[in-house]
């Protein structure tokens, strides 16, 4: 598995959570909801494009009645390769954090 950047991981997880509603704007909102990091659509587009090129997600055109735009919108969905990458990331982080303990707060 190609190593993903933190932003690519966040975008991939957002696509997973949003399922059929994953488009540029909703991905930005989802990343903010989970991380508190507010990224502009332009900032999200580059990792989204790399994930598409590398086969982790696939794009399709569609329309969302909630958006005023009459243009087709690009929606994204996880591919089997993208799902496998998320499973591997979860395992890797689980191993990485094994044994880590938060120090007890000092009493004042």
Secondary structure, 3 states (H helix, E strand, C coil): CCCCCHHHHHHHHHHHHHHHHCEHHHHHHHHHHHHCCCCCHHHHHHHHHHHHHCCCEEEEEECCCCCCCCCCEEEEEECHHHHHHHHHHHHHHHHHHCCCCCCCCCCC
